[in-house]
Amino acid sequence: MKLGEALSWAVQKLLDAKVPEPQTDAEWLLAHVLRTNRTNLKLNWDEELSKGQWRDYEQLVLKRAKRVPLAYILGEQPFCGLTLKVDKRVMIPRPETEQLVELVAKRLKDLGRENIMIADIGTGSGAIALALASKFKRATVIGVDISAEALELAEENAERLDLTKRCVLLWGDLTEPLEAIFPPATFDAIVANLPYVSDEDWERLEPEVRCHEPEIALRGGPDGLDVIRRFIQRPIRRLLAPNGFVALEIGAEQAPMVQNLLQQRRWQVSVEKDFAGIERFVFAQR
């Protein structure tokens, strides 16, 4: 079978399964099987697939048709210029979180400090921690997660990126490990991408998320703020260095509630929008 014929079959299969971007996903899967890129595919539509290649491609397409996320099938996800290993142990890093990293990086640069200490609460695959460690060559980043499985994968990513010396991973709930280990005024930034999907929104999510990604990394209770509330109630102010800040990613329409929770504890709060114009990021300073 020729590449073009195989791709047409795959696109139809994914269309029938109501996969959101059938053409793009079919191309990614074919490029993965052939160990090439999508551009090269388009230059070689008339090439023949070997029997082994067709068998492998068919299996991957059928898996995607069952709404297994593309990133889990490929085994990796690009994030802030890095390639991260991902699987069902962790939530797949989102483009919005790349924007959070850029906003945090700008604020850290504005501090003008050479040796930076950063905490990443709910590190998952290590995406935020590793992206910031790669941007700031003299930074130490502490990633915390309550999922031991997620931490195993984050460690694999740190090793692949040669960042294990500057990215330390700790098991525990929210900031508890930091409170137990570090003295006051240690961290220049505490970044947290915690679960914020409400129960109602969860039921409306695509099968890729609802049926495959870990609930513990996504669901935040009735209004989506159960974990964020607990985080705000922790003694995080004590952990921050002078002029240090907290950065949170939140869900659509949650900004007023999160802002209120922080202001009740006398934080100075600002809100930033994502590229879609949604109030997505909350920053708080002492």
C-alpha positions in Angstrom: 0.0 0.0 0.0 1.2 3.5 -0.9 1.7 6.2 1.8 -1.1 8.3 0.3 -3.5 5.4 0.3 -2.6 4.4 3.9 -3.1 8.0 5.0 -6.5 8.3 3.3 -7.6 5.1 5.1 -6.4 6.4 8.4 -8.1 9.8 8.0 -11.5 8.1 7.3 -11.0 5.8 10.4 -10.4 8.8 12.6 -13.2 10.7 11.1 -15.6 7.9 11.8 -14.4 7.8 15.4 -15.0 11.6 15.7 -11.3 12.3 16.4 -11.0 16.1 16.5 -8.1 16.5 14.0 -8.1 13.4 11.9 -5.8 14.6 9.1 -3.1 16.0 11.4 -3.2 13.0 13.7 -3.0 10.5 10.8 0.1 12.3 9.5 1.8 12.3 12.9 1.2 8.6 13.3 2.5 7.8 9.8 5.6 10.0 10.3 6.2 8.2 13.7 6.1 4.8 12.0 8.4 5.9 9.2 10.7 7.8 11.6 10.4 10.9 9.6 8.6 14.2 9.7 5.3 15.3 8.3 6.9 17.5 5.6 8.8 14.5 4.2 5.5 12.5 4.0 4.0 15.0 1.6 7.0 14.6 -0.7 6.7 10.8 -0.9 3.0 9.9 -1.2 3.7 7.3 -3.9 6.2 5.3 -1.8 5.2 1.8 -0.7 4.8 0.9 2.9 6.3 -2.5 3.9 4.0 -5.1 5.5 5.6 -4.4 8.9 5.1 -0.6 8.5 1.5 -1.1 7.5 0.8 -3.4 10.4 2.4 -0.9 12.9 0.5 2.0 11.3 -2.8 0.2 11.4 -2.4 -0.6 15.1 -1.6 3.0 16.0 -4.5 4.3 14.0 -6.9 1.9 15.6 -5.6 2.9 19.0 -6.2 6.6 18.2 -9.7 5.7 16.9 -10.4 4.5 20.5 -9.6 8.1 21.6 -6.2 7.3 23.2 -4.5 10.7 23.2 -2.0 11.2 20.4 0.8 12.2 22.8 0.4 8.9 24.7 0.6 6.9 21.5 3.7 8.8 20.3 5.1 8.7 23.8 6.2 12.3 23.9 5.0 15.9 23.9 6.8 19.1 22.9 6.9 21.7 25.6 8.8 25.1 25.6 11.3 23.7 23.2 11.8 20.5 25.1 10.6 17.0 24.2 9.1 15.4 27.2 8.2 11.7 27.6 4.5 11.3 28.5 2.3 8.4 29.3 -0.9 7.6 31.3 1.0 8.4 34.6 0.8 12.1 33.9 -1.4 14.8 32.4 -0.3 15.9 28.9 1.3 19.4 29.1 -0.9 22.0 27.5 0.0 25.1 25.3 -1.5 27.3 28.0 1.1 26.1 30.5 3.8 27.1 28.0 2.5 30.6 28.3 2.6 30.4 32.1 6.3 29.4 31.9 7.0 32.5 29.7 5.2 34.8 32.1 7.0 33.3 35.1 10.4 33.6 33.3 9.8 37.3 32.6 9.0 38.0 36.2 12.1 36.1 37.3 14.3 38.0 34.9 12.8 41.3 36.3 14.0 40.3 39.8 17.6 40.5 38.5 18.9 37.6 40.6 21.6 35.2 39.5 21.0 32.2 41.7 17.2 31.5 41.6 15.2 29.0 43.7 11.9 27.9 42.1 9.2 25.5 43.3 6.8 23.7 41.0 3.9 22.3 42.9 2.0 19.5 41.1 5.0 18.9 38.8 3.5 15.9 36.9 5.8 15.2 34.0 8.2 17.8 35.2 7.2 20.2 32.4 7.2 23.5 34.2 10.2 22.6 36.4 12.3 21.4 33.5 11.4 24.2 31.2 12.4 26.8 33.9 15.6 24.9 34.7 16.5 24.9 31.1 15.8 28.7 30.8 17.8 29.7 33.9 21.1 28.0 34.0 21.9 28.9 37.6 18.4 28.1 38.9 17.5 25.2 41.3 14.0 23.9 40.8 12.1 21.8 43.3 9.3 19.8 41.8 6.6 18.3 44.1 3.9 15.9 43.4 1.6 13.6 45.4 1.7 10.9 42.7 4.8 8.7 43.0 4.1 7.4 39.4 4.2 10.9 38.1 7.5 11.6 39.9 9.0 8.5 38.3 8.3 9.9 34.9 9.5 13.4 35.8 12.8 11.8 36.9 13.1 10.1 33.6 12.5 13.4 31.8 15.1 15.2 34.0 17.6 12.4 33.2 16.9 12.6 29.4 17.4 16.4 29.5 20.5 16.2 31.8 18.9 18.4 34.4 18.9 16.1 37.5 21.6 18.2 39.3 19.4 21.3 39.2 15.9 19.8 39.3 15.1 18.0 42.5 11.9 16.0 42.8 10.0 15.5 46.1 7.0 13.4 46.9 4.3 15.0 49.0 1.1 17.0 49.2 1.4 20.6 47.9 4.0 22.5 49.9 4.4 20.1 52.8 7.8 18.8 51.7 9.1 22.3 51.2 7.9 23.4 54.7 9.6 20.4 56.2 13.0 20.9 54.4 13.6 24.5 53.5 14.1 27.5 55.8 11.9 30.6 55.4 12.3 33.0 52.5 13.9 30.4 50.2 11.9 30.6 47.0 11.9 33.4 44.4 8.8 31.8 42.7 6.3 29.1 43.6 4.5 27.9 40.5 1.5 25.7 40.7 -0.6 24.1 37.9 -3.0 22.3 40.1 -6.3 20.4 39.3 -9.0 22.9 38.4 -11.6 21.1 36.3 -15.0 21.3 38.0 -17.2 18.1 38.2 -19.6 19.6 35.7 -16.9 20.5 33.2 -15.3 17.0 33.6 -18.4 15.3 32.3 -18.2 17.5 29.1 -14.6 16.8 28.3 -13.4 14.8 25.3 -12.8 11.1 25.8 -9.1 11.6 25.4 -9.1 13.5 28.7 -11.9 11.9 30.6 -11.1 8.3 29.8 -7.3 8.4 29.7 -5.6 11.2 31.6 -5.2 10.8 35.4 -8.1 12.4 37.2 -5.9 13.3 40.2 -4.1 15.7 38.0 -7.2 17.4 36.5 -10.3 17.2 38.7 -10.8 19.9 41.3 -14.1 19.1 42.9 -17.6 20.7 42.5 -16.3 24.2 41.5 -12.8 23.0 40.5 -11.1 24.8 43.3 -10.7 22.2 46.1 -7.0 21.7 45.6 -6.3 25.4 44.9 -8.0 26.4 48.1 -5.9 24.0 50.1 -2.8 25.3 48.4 -3.7 28.9 49.3 -4.3 27.9 52.9 -0.7 26.5 53.2 1.9 28.8 54.8 3.4 29.7 51.4 4.1 33.3 52.3 6.7 32.1 54.7 8.5 30.2 51.9 8.9 33.2 49.6 12.0 35.3 49.4 11.5 39.1 49.4 9.8 40.2 46.2 9.1 36.5 45.5 5.8 35.5 43.9 3.2 32.7 43.5 2.0 31.8 40.0 -1.2 29.8 39.4 -2.8 28.4 36.3 -6.6 28.3 36.7 -9.8 27.5 34.7 -12.0 29.8 32.7 -14.2 32.0 35.0 -12.3 31.1 38.1 -10.2 34.2 38.3 -12.6 36.3 40.5 -12.9 33.5 43.1 -9.1 32.8 43.2 -8.4 36.5 43.4 -10.8 36.8 46.3 -9.3 33.8 48.2 -5.8 35.3 47.9 -6.9 38.9 48.8 -8.6 37.5 51.9 -5.1 36.5 53.0 -3.7 39.9 52.1 -1.8 39.0 48.9 -1.3 41.5 46.2 -2.9 39.9 43.2 -2.8 40.3 39.4 -4.4 38.3 36.6 -3.1 37.6 33.1 -5.0 36.3 30.1 -4.0 33.4 27.9 -3.8 33.7 24.1 -7.5 32.9 23.8 -8.3 36.0 26.0 -9.3 33.9 29.0 -8.2 35.0 32.5 -5.9 32.0 33.0 -3.0 33.0 35.2 -3.0 34.5 38.7 0.1 36.0 40.3 0.4 36.9 44.0 3.1 38.7 45.9 3.6 39.1 49.6 
